Structure formats: structure tokens, C-alpha cells
Amino acid sequence: MDQNPEPATFPRHLRLTEAVQYQRVFAGSSRFGNKYLTVLARENQLKHPRLGMAVSKKCAKRAVDRNRIKRIIRESFRANQTILPAVDLVVMCRPAILNIDNSDVFQNIEKQWYFIGKKLGQPQPPEATLRQIT
């Protein structure tokens, strides 16, 4: 039986859907990243985080690779949305991400969620996230 009262979904209200929303994040945001990913985060006036992805052909030439990266980012966001503060997020990848497997991509993005929560004043993450980070 699931202990979480709400399923981890990715409904429309948790997405950045308009160009204006992306421009707002690109214009003034905190930058987090590593050699595989860059995450831009900007506080919003909502009570929940929202996710946008910018996975370009420069990063991954094949559509199948771009879709794989976006699928992993979406799944990680769904699983961790409860520990993220009320921010608008734009995740961008770097070409080196193609050289690592799905579990490493997942771990790298979860580390970024942790750092975003830590820097923007969110309480400690659940123990499961801490185990993966260390």
C-alpha cells in the first residue's frame, strides 16, 4: 500500500508551458549544475514547483536521446516534487550526458534537486534522497 496520499504525477499546472514563463526563468535565476546538466531556478508565487526542459539538438542530436533525457528528468521531478521549494525550473543538458546510463542521469538530477532545496531554504530531503547523494 502506498504511503503517499497523492500520486506522483506531472499535470499541466506543474509545467512551464509558455515562452513568457521560460523567459522569466532565463532572465533572472539561480544556476545549479555539473558536467551533465544545468538547472536554472527562480522562485515563483505559487505553492509548488514547475518544470520546463530545454534539451537541444546541440546536446543530443538524435530524438531518441533527447526523449530519453526528458523522460528521466520528468520521472525524477515527479518523484521529488514534494521536497522542492516553490520555484520555476528549467533543466538543460550538456553533451556529456550521452555518455552515462539512465541511473547515473537520475542520480545527477536528484543531486541538483537537493542543492536547489538546500540553497533556496527547503528543509532536509527525505532519507531515501540522502542515501543516493552520499
N, C-alpha and C positions, 0 to 999 in steps of 0.2 A: 504494500500500500504506500502511496506517495505521501510524504510529509508536507510537501509544498502545497499551500492552498490554491495557488494559481499556476496553471501550466506555463512552462517557458515557451512563449510564442513570440512571433515577430509581426505584430499587427501594424497597420499603416501609421498609427499615431506614434510609433516608436522609430519611424524612419524619417530621414531628411528627404523630402520629395520635390522641393522646388529649388531653382537656381539661386534665388534670393537667400535661402537658408544656407546653402553651401558657401555663397559669397560672404555671408556674415561670419562663418567659421574661419574661412581663409583670411579675412580681413584682420581679425584680432583674436588670436588664440594662443594657448599654451601648446608647446610641441613636445611630444614624447616619441621615443623611437630607439631602434637598434639597427643593425646592418640589414635586417629583413623588412622592417615595417616603419612607417611614420604615422603617428596618430596625432591629429590636431583636436584639441578640446577647448570648448568655450562654454561658459555657464549659460544656462537658459532660464527662463522664467517659469518653466513647467516644473512638475514634481517628479519627473522621470527623465532618464537619458534617451537620446535619439541617435541613431546610427546612419551614417552615409558612407559610401565606399567609392573611391576613385582608383580603380585598378586599370591602368592604361596599357596600351599595346607596347609602349616603351618598356614596361615592366615585364609583361608576358605576351609574347607575340601570338600564341595560339589561344583561341577562345576557350578551349577545354581547360587550359591552365588558369586563365582569368576566372572562369566559373568555379574551379576547384578552390582557389584562394578566397573568393567571395563566399562560397558555401561554408568554409571553415570559419571565417570571420563572423558570419551570421550566427552560426551554431554557438560559438563562444560567447557572443553578445547575449543571445537568448539565455544561456546558462548562467551568465554573470550579471544580468541587468539589475538584479536586486542589490548588488554591492556597489554599483556605480552611482556617483552623485548625479544631480540634475544638470547634465551637460549635453551639448551637441557635439558629436564625434564624427570626424572624417578620417577614415583609415586609408592609407596609400601604401602600396608595396614597393619594394626595390627588387631589381633583377635577381639578386642573390637568393630570394625566397624560392626560386625554382629548384635550387639545389638541396632543399631539405624536404623531409617527408611530412605527411599530414600531422602527425603527433607533435613534431617539432614546431610547425606553424602554430598549432593550437596552443602549445606552451608559451611561445613567444608573444602571442596576442594576449594571453591571460596575464603575463608579466606586465604588459602595458596597462591592462585594466587595473591591476594592483597599484602601479605607480600613479596612475591618474587619481584613483581613490585616495591614496596617501597624500598626494600633493594638494588636492582640492578639498581636503578636510573630511573625507569619509572615514568612518570607524574601521577598525581592523576587519580584514576579509575573513570569510569562513575558514575553518581549519583545512578543508579539502584544497582550497586555493593555496594556502600557505605551504602545504606539503609539496605541491607541484613546483612552487617557486624556488624552494630551497634545495 
